[in-house]
């Protein structure tokens, strides 16, 4: 089985902008932790694993980061 490849955020953004990747690709190539968290997120919310739920997950992660920064935790 091939090793999963992860990319820095800048590379993922470039791949999204070029149309090579969608949100699901973005999540799957960000990190193993995100893959696991995204699977749990979909399961808990009864969502289908697709580009729409992946985009929702990325917004959720952005909100978590913003909240942590406001609290001085990031």
Secondary structure, 3 states (H helix, E strand, C coil): CCCCCCCCHHHHHHHHHCCCCCHHHHHHCCCHHHHHHHHHHHHHHCCCCCHHHHHHHHHHHHHHHHHHHHCCCC
